[in-house]
Amino acid sequence: MPTFVPGIVLRDRYRILDLVGQGGGGAVYRAEDLRLPGRVTAVKAIVPDPSATDDIMRETQAQFQREASTLARLDHPALPKVSDYYAIDGVDFLVMDFVAGPDLRQLVDEARASGEPLDEQMVLGWASQLLDALAYMHAQDPPVVHRDIKPANIKLTEAGRIKLVDFGLVKTLDPSDPRTLTVARGVGSLPYTPLEQYAGDTGHTGVRADIYGVGATLYHLLTGHPPATAQERFLMPNALQRPSRINPEISPRVEQAVLRAMALHPDRRPVSVDDLRELLFGSAPLRTDPDVLPAASAWRQAVWDNLGLVAMVLMLLLLAVLATWRATAGDGDAGTPTPPAVSGGAGPSATPKRPGGAQARSWRPAPGRRRSNRVATRGRPRAPQGEARRRRPAGSRPGPRRC
């Protein structure tokens, strides 16, 4: 890839000031327009695949001319104005307005570092401007699809307006050639790219690819974390976390709209940008799409959302088990025979009387006297001292003593 150092003049008009960004498919430079003093432009150099055949190279340049001409006709406040395009030594150049200011990726990283997520209403304000720009692009004939919507490609001006930059122009022209698939993978960034975009033109990339990019971008801005890629979600259906698990301040409606926009299959996403706007800002009730959150994940999310109630139910269940166990243990103790109390009073605790009115002697042995293990057993009255002891069959109970 050719590099241009500061001071080089391209096409006798654009003096390179510095390098803004560089990737696998090209680079973007900040340049001064020598014909219009004081005007600063962004010059994007698009380098074709070096392994492409001559026929593919010619088709690529012809396609660039067509798409650059279409972009030059676009005129919207949220889009930088394309003012020139040309080619030098096989490298295509696109000249557009330079947009100063930070991009949304920088803002979300700063918010994450501070420990505070971006305000939802502020993010929705940016989303409304972004949807306006996409609605304008998709209404062109033929529709203009950005195909690389992400926080780093959305700039914020000093006036608080956003600008959608870095149009992805390179497309796969020969899907049967494995070498061209590398070009297709270079279009878009993994966390924000839908599955159909990996297949190039055979994937029928359309306006719903941009809708997926908007949903993934909002996911990142609201949570501070980029979402799981479409490839990861295809292999692991539960890879995508619900945004409210990361940022509980996200409203349920916005969360559902974001997840609907990120459905893996294009047919399950909103049909148009206007439909996505209705999901975000409308009042009609929304439902969870099982294509985004599988049933198992939705069940776990329901438990998580009601974690306090679940903990309370478990605590009450534990208390009920303990109360049942203690009641059972008390019933067992009540069934154990207890020795009669020595008392002369009436009532259940009174010692039983002998026939004839004589009171029965206590079963406890006399002090200092040793109890026989054979005869004296707990709960069995012991024969009085000096009286012959008679053996009774095991298990029999003593009858009334004869006088």
C-alpha positions in Angstrom: 0.0 0.0 0.0 1.5 3.4 -1.0 1.9 5.9 1.8 1.9 9.6 1.6 4.0 11.7 3.9 2.9 15.2 4.9 3.7 17.8 2.3 3.0 15.7 -0.8 0.5 17.2 -3.2 -2.0 14.9 -4.9 -3.4 15.9 -8.3 -1.8 19.3 -7.9 -4.5 20.2 -5.5 -4.5 18.3 -2.2 -1.6 18.8 0.1 -1.3 16.0 2.7 -1.3 17.2 6.3 -1.3 13.9 8.3 -2.6 10.4 8.4 -6.0 10.1 10.0 -6.5 6.3 9.9 -5.4 3.2 8.0 -6.8 -0.3 7.4 -6.4 -3.3 5.2 -8.4 -1.7 2.3 -6.8 1.8 2.3 -6.1 4.9 4.3 -7.6 8.3 5.1 -5.5 11.5 5.1 -6.3 15.0 6.2 -5.4 17.4 3.3 -5.5 21.0 2.4 -7.3 22.1 -0.7 -4.9 24.4 -2.5 -7.6 25.7 -4.9 -9.9 26.7 -2.0 -7.7 28.2 0.7 -8.8 27.4 4.2 -10.7 24.3 3.1 -9.6 21.0 4.8 -10.6 17.8 3.1 -10.4 14.1 3.9 -8.7 12.1 1.1 -9.5 8.3 1.2 -7.1 6.1 -0.7 -8.6 2.7 -1.6 -6.2 0.1 -2.6 -7.5 -3.0 -4.6 -6.5 -6.5 -3.9 -3.0 -7.0 -5.2 -3.7 -10.6 -6.1 -6.7 -9.7 -8.3 -6.6 -10.4 -12.0 -6.5 -7.6 -14.6 -10.2 -8.1 -15.4 -11.2 -7.8 -11.8 -9.0 -4.7 -11.4 -10.8 -3.1 -14.3 -14.2 -4.0 -12.9 -13.2 -2.7 -9.5 -12.2 0.7 -10.9 -15.4 0.9 -13.0 -17.5 0.1 -9.9 -15.6 2.7 -7.9 -16.4 5.3 -10.6 -20.1 4.4 -10.4 -20.4 4.4 -6.7 -18.3 7.6 -6.2 -20.5 9.4 -8.7 -23.5 8.3 -6.7 -22.0 9.5 -3.4 -21.1 12.8 -5.0 -24.8 13.4 -5.6 -25.7 12.8 -1.9 -26.6 16.0 0.1 -27.6 15.5 3.7 -26.6 17.3 7.0 -25.4 14.0 8.5 -23.2 13.0 5.5 -19.9 14.6 4.5 -20.1 16.1 1.0 -18.1 14.2 -1.6 -16.4 16.7 -3.8 -13.9 14.8 -6.0 -12.8 11.3 -7.0 -10.0 10.0 -9.3 -7.4 7.2 -9.7 -3.6 7.3 -9.8 -1.5 4.2 -10.6 -4.4 1.8 -9.8 -5.2 3.5 -6.5 -8.7 5.1 -6.2 -9.1 8.4 -4.3 -12.2 9.8 -2.8 -12.2 13.4 -1.6 -14.9 14.6 0.9 -15.3 17.2 3.7 -13.1 16.6 6.7 -15.2 16.3 9.9 -13.4 17.5 13.0 -14.2 16.2 16.4 -14.2 12.9 18.3 -15.9 9.8 17.1 -18.4 7.9 19.2 -16.0 5.1 19.9 -13.8 7.6 21.8 -16.8 8.9 23.7 -18.0 5.5 24.8 -14.4 4.5 25.8 -14.2 7.6 28.0 -17.5 6.9 29.6 -16.5 3.3 30.3 -13.2 4.4 31.9 -15.1 6.8 34.2 -17.5 4.0 35.2 -20.6 5.8 34.0 -22.5 4.6 30.9 -23.6 7.1 28.2 -27.0 8.7 28.9 -29.7 6.8 27.0 -31.5 9.9 25.8 -28.3 11.3 24.4 -27.6 8.1 22.6 -31.2 8.1 21.2 -30.6 11.6 19.9 -27.6 10.4 18.0 -29.6 7.4 16.8 -32.4 9.6 15.4 -29.9 11.6 13.3 -28.2 8.4 12.1 -31.6 7.0 11.1 -32.4 10.2 9.2 -29.1 9.8 7.2 -29.7 6.1 6.4 -33.3 6.7 5.4 -32.0 9.3 2.9 -29.3 7.0 1.6 -31.7 4.0 1.3 -34.2 6.1 -0.6 -31.7 6.6 -3.5 -32.1 4.8 -6.8 -30.4 2.4 -6.4 -30.2 2.4 -2.6 -26.9 3.4 -1.1 -25.8 1.0 1.6 -23.1 2.0 4.0 -22.1 -1.5 5.2 -19.7 -0.3 7.9 -21.8 1.4 10.5 -19.9 1.4 13.9 -19.1 4.0 16.6 -15.7 4.7 15.1 -17.4 5.8 11.8 -19.7 8.3 13.5 -18.2 11.7 14.2 -19.6 14.3 16.6 -19.2 17.9 15.6 -18.9 20.9 18.0 -22.5 21.7 17.3 -23.6 18.3 18.6 -24.5 16.9 15.2 -23.2 13.6 14.0 -21.6 12.8 10.7 -21.5 9.3 9.2 -18.1 8.9 7.5 -16.0 6.2 5.9 -18.2 4.7 3.2 -17.3 1.1 2.4 -17.0 1.1 -1.4 -15.1 -2.2 -2.0 -17.3 -5.1 -3.0 -16.6 -8.7 -4.0 -16.8 -9.0 -7.8 -15.9 -12.7 -8.2 -17.4 -14.8 -5.4 -16.2 -18.0 -7.0 -12.6 -16.9 -6.4 -11.5 -17.6 -2.8 -9.1 -14.7 -3.0 -11.9 -12.2 -3.3 -13.5 -13.4 -0.1 -10.8 -11.6 1.8 -12.0 -8.3 0.3 -15.5 -9.1 1.5 -14.3 -9.8 5.0 -12.5 -6.5 4.9 -15.8 -4.6 4.4 -17.2 -4.0 7.8 -16.0 -4.7 11.4 -16.8 -8.0 13.0 -19.0 -7.0 16.0 -21.2 -4.8 13.7 -21.3 -6.9 10.5 -24.3 -9.3 9.8 -23.8 -12.8 8.6 -24.9 -12.2 5.0 -22.2 -9.6 4.5 -19.5 -12.2 4.9 -20.6 -13.8 1.6 -20.2 -10.7 -0.5 -22.8 -10.1 -3.2 -24.0 -13.7 -3.0 -25.3 -12.8 0.5 -27.8 -10.3 -1.0 -26.5 -7.5 1.2 -29.2 -4.8 1.4 -30.6 -2.1 3.7 -31.1 -4.6 6.5 -27.3 -5.0 6.8 -27.2 -1.3 7.8 -30.1 -1.9 10.3 -27.9 -4.7 11.9 -25.0 -2.2 12.1 -27.3 0.4 13.8 -28.4 -2.2 16.4 -24.9 -3.3 17.1 -23.7 0.3 17.4 -26.5 1.2 19.8 -25.7 -2.0 21.8 -22.0 -0.8 22.2 -23.0 2.8 23.0 -25.5 1.8 25.7 -23.5 -0.9 27.4 -19.9 0.2 26.8 -19.1 -3.2 25.3 -19.1 -4.3 21.7 -21.6 -7.1 21.1 -20.7 -10.7 20.3 -20.1 -11.2 16.6 -22.6 -12.7 14.3 -20.3 -15.7 13.8 -20.0 -16.3 17.5 -23.8 -16.1 17.9 -24.3 -18.5 15.1 -22.1 -21.1 16.8 -23.2 -20.3 20.3 -26.8 -19.0 20.5 -26.4 -17.7 24.0 -23.3 -15.6 23.2 -25.1 -12.3 23.1 -25.8 -10.9 26.5 -29.0 -8.9 27.0 -28.0 -5.2 27.2 -29.8 -4.6 30.5 -27.6 -7.2 32.3 -24.6 -5.0 31.5 -26.4 -1.6 32.0 -29.6 -2.0 34.1 -30.6 1.6 33.3 -31.5 0.7 29.7 -35.2 1.0 29.2 -37.0 -2.3 28.1 -38.3 -0.8 24.8 -34.9 0.4 23.7 -33.4 -3.0 24.6 -36.0 -4.9 22.6 -35.6 -2.6 19.6 -31.8 -3.1 19.7 -32.2 -6.9 19.9 -34.7 -7.0 17.0 -32.3 -5.0 14.8 -29.6 -7.5 15.6 -31.5 -10.6 14.6 -29.2 -13.0 12.7 -31.6 -13.6 9.8 -32.3 -10.5 7.8 -36.0 -11.4 7.5 -36.4 -11.1 11.3 -35.0 -7.6 11.4 -37.1 -4.4 10.8 -37.9 -4.1 7.1 -36.7 -0.5 6.9 -35.1 2.3 8.9 -38.6 3.7 9.5 -39.7 0.5 11.1 -36.6 0.6 13.4 -37.5 4.1 14.3 -41.0 3.0 15.3 -39.5 0.3 17.5 -37.2 2.7 19.2 -39.5 5.7 19.6 -43.1 4.3 19.1 -45.6 3.2 21.7 -46.7 -0.2 20.3 -45.8 -3.2 22.6 -42.8 -5.2 21.6 -42.1 -8.9 22.2 -38.8 -10.8 22.6 -37.6 -12.4 19.4 -36.4 -16.0 20.0 -34.0 -15.6 17.1 -32.0 -13.1 19.2 -32.5 -14.6 22.7 -33.2 -18.4 22.7 -35.7 -19.8 25.2 -33.1 -21.0 27.6 -31.4 -17.6 27.7 -34.8 -15.8 28.1 -35.7 -18.1 31.0 -32.3 -17.4 32.7 -32.9 -13.7 32.1 -36.3 -13.8 33.7 -34.8 -15.4 36.8 -32.1 -12.8 36.8 -34.6 -10.0 36.5 -36.6 -11.3 39.5 -33.6 -12.4 41.5 -34.9 -10.6 44.7 -38.2 -12.4 44.5 -36.5 -15.8 43.8 -34.3 -15.3 46.9 -37.3 -14.4 49.1 -39.2 -17.6 47.9 -36.1 -19.7 48.6 -35.8 -18.2 52.1 -39.4 -18.9 52.9 -39.0 -22.4 51.7 -36.0 -22.9 53.9 -37.9 -21.5 56.9 -40.8 -23.9 56.2 -38.5 -26.9 56.1 -36.8 -25.9 59.4 -40.2 -25.4 61.1 -41.4 -28.8 59.9 -38.2 -30.5 61.1 -38.5 -28.9 64.6 -42.2 -29.9 64.8 -41.3 -33.5 63.9 -38.5 -33.6 66.4 -40.8 -32.3 69.2 -43.4 -35.0 68.5 -40.6 -37.6 68.9 -39.6 -36.3 72.2 -43.2 -36.2 73.4 -43.5 -40.0 72.8 -40.6 -40.8 75.2 -41.9 -42.1 78.6 -41.0 -39.8 81.5 -40.8 -40.9 85.2 -43.7 -39.9 87.4 -43.1 -36.9 89.6 -43.1 -37.3 93.4 -45.9 -35.1 94.6 -48.7 -35.4 97.0 -51.0 -33.1 95.1 -53.9 -34.2 92.9 -53.9 -34.1 89.2 -51.9 -35.9 86.4 -48.6 -35.2 88.1 -49.6 -36.8 91.4 -48.0 -40.1 92.4 -50.4 -43.0 92.0 -51.9 -44.3 95.2 -51.7 -47.9 96.5 -54.8 -49.8 97.1 -56.2 -48.8 100.5 -54.9 -45.3 100.3 -51.2 -46.0 100.9 -48.9 -44.1 98.7 -46.5 -46.0 96.4 -42.8 -45.7 97.2 -40.6 -43.8 94.7 -38.8 -45.9 92.1 -35.6 -44.1 92.8 -33.1 -46.0 94.9 -32.3 -45.1 98.4 -29.2 -42.8 98.8 -26.0 -44.8 99.0 -27.7 -47.9 97.8 -26.5 -49.4 94.6 -29.1 -50.1 91.9 -29.2 -53.5 90.2 -29.0 -53.3 86.4 -31.1 -56.5 86.2 -34.0 -55.3 88.3 -34.0 -51.5 88.4 -34.8 -50.1 85.0 -35.8 -46.6 84.0 -39.5 -46.1 84.5 -40.1 -49.3 86.5 -40.9 -49.1 90.3 -38.3 -50.7 92.5 -39.4 -53.1 95.3 -39.3 -51.7 98.7 -36.3 -52.6 100.9 -36.8 -55.8 102.9 -39.4 -57.1 100.7 -38.8 -60.2 98.6 -38.2 -59.4 94.9 -40.1 -61.4 92.5 -39.0 -61.8 88.9 -41.5 -60.8 86.3 -41.5 -61.7 82.6 -39.6 -59.3 80.4 -41.9 -56.5 79.2 -44.5 -57.0 81.8 -45.7 -54.1 83.9 -46.0 -54.3 87.7 -49.5 -54.7 89.1 -50.9 -53.4 92.3 -49.0 -54.5 95.3 -50.8 -57.0 97.6 -51.0 -56.1 101.3 
